[in-house]
Structures are given as structure tokens and as C-alpha cells.
Amino acid sequence: MPLKRTEITAESREEARRLVELYRKGGHDQALENEVTDDVVEHGFTPRGRPRLTGTTNGNPPILFFDTDVYPDIRR
């Protein structure tokens, strides 16, 4: 199944830690997921489901990595 990786810059390390903990507990942030979905659609893909937080960098500010399952055809 094809994936689209999206990188979102967190406002701070504290926000990144909070989001990682939220997703580990099974929660989600709807505004952030909408931003990721908009990026996926903007690149011509159709999402198959909700984005998954897959990791973060240790930079300042940190970058959050989201993977979204997409349909294999590009809409252009």
C-alpha cells in the first residue's frame, strides 16, 4: 500500500512531546490531521485513512513525521 510522508514543524519541543504522547495513547489532533490531509491532497493523492504520527526529529523546532495511506493513482 503506498504511503505519503508529510513533515510538519512543531511550534516547540513541548508541543512535539505532547503530540507524541497523545498519539501513543491512541488520541489524535484533528487540526493537525487536517493539515496533513490537505498536504496529501495538494500533492495529488487521495488518502485511504487517517494520518499516523510515525516520529519526530530532535531539532529545534522539532519536525513531526506523518504517514498517510494513499490510493496508488495520482489525481492530476
C-alpha positions in Angstrom: 0.0 0.0 0.0 1.5 3.4 -1.0 2.3 5.9 1.7 2.7 9.7 1.6 5.1 11.1 4.2 4.3 14.6 5.4 6.6 16.7 7.6 5.0 19.3 10.0 7.2 21.7 12.0 6.1 21.8 15.7 5.9 25.1 17.5 8.2 23.8 20.3 9.7 20.7 21.8 7.0 20.7 24.5 4.3 20.6 21.8 6.1 17.8 20.0 6.3 15.8 23.2 2.7 16.4 24.0 1.6 15.3 20.5 3.8 12.2 20.6 2.3 11.2 23.9 -1.2 12.0 22.7 -0.8 9.7 19.7 0.9 6.9 21.8 -2.2 6.9 24.0 -4.4 6.5 20.9 -5.6 10.1 20.7 -5.4 12.5 17.8 -5.3 16.2 17.0 -7.9 17.0 14.4 -6.5 20.3 13.3 -3.0 18.8 12.7 -4.5 15.8 10.8 -6.5 18.2 8.6 -3.2 20.0 7.8 -1.6 16.7 6.9 -4.6 15.6 4.8 -4.5 18.9 3.0 -0.9 18.4 2.1 -1.6 14.9 0.8 -4.4 16.2 -1.4 -2.3 19.1 -2.5 0.3 16.6 -3.8 -2.4 14.9 -5.9 -3.1 11.8 -3.8 -6.3 10.6 -2.3 -6.0 9.5 1.4 -7.2 6.0 2.3 -7.4 6.7 6.0 -6.2 8.9 8.8 -2.6 10.1 9.1 -0.4 8.3 11.6 2.3 10.1 13.6 5.4 8.0 12.9 8.2 10.0 14.6 9.9 13.3 15.3 13.3 14.9 14.9 15.3 16.1 17.9 15.8 19.6 16.3 14.7 22.9 17.5 11.9 23.3 16.5 11.2 19.6 16.0 9.7 18.2 12.8 6.8 15.7 13.1 6.6 12.9 10.6 3.1 11.6 9.5 2.5 8.7 7.1 -0.9 8.5 5.3 -2.0 5.5 3.3 -3.0 6.7 -0.2 -4.6 5.2 -3.3 -1.9 4.3 -5.8 -3.3 6.6 -8.6 -2.4 10.2 -8.7 -5.2 12.7 -9.3 -3.9 15.3 -11.7 
